[in-house]
């Protein structure tokens, strides 16, 4: 689920947090969104029965929001319309996914939630992204 959450967040982050440095036509972007949505929804549905009832409750909410978002995206003509009509669904789904992850905590080797780096979306892999500055303080990074 973690890997699918990363993929989903990477695709959606370009709409929410940072513009894509290499804009893509809406049909291609819509296909990427549908693929990431389908992947996340599949792993959520496949995994939900394996969790305790409280976690299942939140994962069911995630599935519901992904389903509603998928129904809306196929009718959108552009990314702005998609964002306007689905930002509430995305926020509710992220909240439910976060609650499920909080309930699981560190019981699993890999966290349920997406990595914070994927919130940068396309900028995380942009050729203009600069590497981190070298450590010149003399202290080792831990």
C-alpha positions as CSV (number, residue, x, y, z in Angstrom):
1,X,0.0,0.0,0.0
2,X,2.9,2.3,0.8
3,X,4.2,2.1,-2.8
4,X,0.8,2.7,-4.3
5,X,0.3,5.7,-1.9
6,X,3.6,7.2,-3.1
7,X,2.6,6.8,-6.8
8,X,-0.8,8.3,-6.1
9,X,0.6,11.3,-4.2
10,X,3.3,11.9,-6.8
11,X,0.7,12.2,-9.5
12,X,-1.8,14.3,-7.5
13,X,0.9,16.6,-6.1
14,X,1.4,18.3,-9.4
15,X,-2.1,19.6,-9.2
16,X,-2.0,20.6,-5.6
17,X,1.4,21.8,-4.5
18,X,3.7,22.5,-7.5
19,X,3.2,23.0,-11.2
20,X,4.7,20.4,-13.5
21,X,7.9,21.7,-14.9
22,X,7.1,19.8,-18.1
23,X,3.4,20.2,-18.6
24,X,1.6,17.3,-20.2
25,X,-1.6,17.3,-22.2
26,X,-4.7,16.6,-20.1
27,X,-5.5,13.2,-21.7
28,X,-2.0,11.9,-20.7
29,X,-2.3,13.4,-17.3
30,X,-5.8,11.9,-16.8
31,X,-4.5,8.5,-17.8
32,X,-1.7,8.8,-15.2
33,X,-4.3,9.8,-12.5
34,X,-6.5,6.9,-13.4
35,X,-3.6,4.5,-13.3
36,X,-2.5,5.7,-9.9
37,X,-6.1,5.8,-8.6
38,X,-6.7,2.2,-9.8
39,X,-3.5,0.9,-8.3
40,X,-4.1,2.5,-4.9
41,X,-7.7,1.4,-4.9
42,X,-6.8,-2.2,-5.8
43,X,-4.2,-2.5,-3.0
44,X,-6.6,-0.9,-0.5
45,X,-9.4,-3.3,-1.4
46,X,-7.1,-6.3,-1.4
47,X,-5.6,-5.4,2.0
48,X,-8.6,-4.1,3.9
49,X,-9.9,-7.6,5.1
50,X,-6.5,-8.3,6.7
51,X,-6.8,-5.4,9.2
52,X,-8.7,-4.9,12.4
53,X,-12.2,-3.3,12.2
54,X,-11.1,0.2,13.0
55,X,-8.4,0.2,10.3
56,X,-10.9,-1.4,7.9
57,X,-13.4,1.4,8.6
58,X,-10.9,4.1,7.4
59,X,-9.7,2.1,4.5
60,X,-13.3,1.7,3.4
61,X,-13.6,5.5,3.4
62,X,-10.4,5.7,1.3
63,X,-12.0,3.3,-1.3
64,X,-15.2,5.3,-1.4
65,X,-13.3,8.5,-2.1
66,X,-11.2,6.9,-4.8
67,X,-14.3,5.5,-6.4
68,X,-16.0,8.9,-6.4
69,X,-12.9,10.6,-7.8
70,X,-12.5,8.0,-10.5
71,X,-16.1,8.6,-11.6
72,X,-15.5,12.3,-11.9
73,X,-12.2,12.2,-13.7
74,X,-13.4,10.4,-16.8
75,X,-15.8,13.4,-17.5
76,X,-13.3,16.2,-17.0
77,X,-11.9,18.2,-19.9
78,X,-9.0,19.6,-18.0
79,X,-7.0,19.4,-14.8
80,X,-8.4,22.6,-13.3
81,X,-12.0,21.2,-13.5
82,X,-10.8,17.9,-12.0
83,X,-9.1,19.7,-9.1
84,X,-12.1,21.9,-8.5
85,X,-14.5,18.9,-8.4
86,X,-12.3,16.5,-6.5
87,X,-10.2,18.4,-4.0
88,X,-12.7,17.6,-1.2
89,X,-12.6,13.9,-2.0
90,X,-8.9,14.0,-2.0
91,X,-8.7,15.7,1.4
92,X,-11.2,13.2,2.9
93,X,-9.4,10.3,1.4
94,X,-6.0,11.5,2.7
95,X,-7.4,12.0,6.1
96,X,-8.9,8.5,6.3
97,X,-5.7,7.0,5.0
98,X,-3.7,8.9,7.6
99,X,-6.0,7.7,10.4
100,X,-5.6,4.1,9.2
101,X,-1.8,4.6,9.1
102,X,-1.8,6.1,12.6
103,X,-3.8,3.1,13.9
104,X,-1.2,0.7,12.3
105,X,1.7,2.8,13.6
106,X,5.0,0.9,13.6
107,X,3.5,-2.5,13.7
108,X,4.5,-3.0,10.0
109,X,8.0,-2.7,8.7
110,X,7.0,-0.1,6.1
111,X,4.6,2.7,7.0
112,X,1.2,2.8,5.4
113,X,1.5,6.5,4.4
114,X,3.2,8.0,1.4
115,X,6.6,9.5,1.9
116,X,6.7,13.3,2.4
117,X,9.1,13.7,-0.6
118,X,6.4,12.6,-3.0
119,X,4.4,15.7,-2.1
120,X,6.7,17.5,-4.4
121,X,5.3,15.6,-7.3
122,X,7.0,16.3,-10.6
123,X,9.5,18.7,-8.9
124,X,11.0,15.8,-7.0
125,X,12.3,14.4,-10.3
126,X,12.7,17.6,-12.2
127,X,16.1,18.2,-13.9
128,X,16.1,21.6,-12.2
129,X,16.0,20.1,-8.7
130,X,19.3,21.0,-7.0
131,X,21.2,18.4,-5.0
132,X,21.5,19.1,-1.3
133,X,24.3,21.4,-0.2
134,X,27.4,19.5,1.1
135,X,27.8,19.3,4.8
136,X,30.5,21.8,5.7
137,X,29.8,22.0,9.4
138,X,32.3,19.3,10.3
139,X,29.5,17.3,12.0
140,X,28.4,13.9,10.7
141,X,24.9,13.5,9.6
142,X,23.0,10.8,11.4
